[in-house]
Amino acid sequence: MENILIQGRWTPVVLACAHLNHDPSDSALHQLAALCQRCHMIYDGPEHRRRRWMNAHYRRSLGDLFHGPYPMHGADWITPTPISMLDDSRSLYAQIS
């Protein structure tokens, strides 16, 4: 019988600790999972997009609160949130072609 393990190429895999509830302050063992870095990023992707969306809208709302709506003050460069930052295509800004 041939030993296939000596023919393969070994790649080091780094495990990362994923918080299953996306709350870094909750380190209870049932809320943690050891995932490779790729799987960890795939798991956290929707949460990262949600936080990026919230931060972008938070900045825009502060501008609206203190300076009025952006386009009225010559800030036409501020665009709506791109679809890629949202988790689904049901966006207010989605354009149906």
Secondary structure as GFF3:
##gff-version 3
##sequence-region A 1 97
A	DSSP	three_ten_helix	4	6	.	.	.	ID=ss1
A	DSSP	beta_strand	15	19	.	.	.	ID=ss2
A	DSSP	three_ten_helix	29	31	.	.	.	ID=ss3
A	DSSP	beta_strand	32	36	.	.	.	ID=ss4
A	DSSP	alpha_helix	37	67	.	.	.	ID=ss5
A	DSSP	three_ten_helix	70	73	.	.	.	ID=ss6
A	DSSP	three_ten_helix	83	85	.	.	.	ID=ss7
###
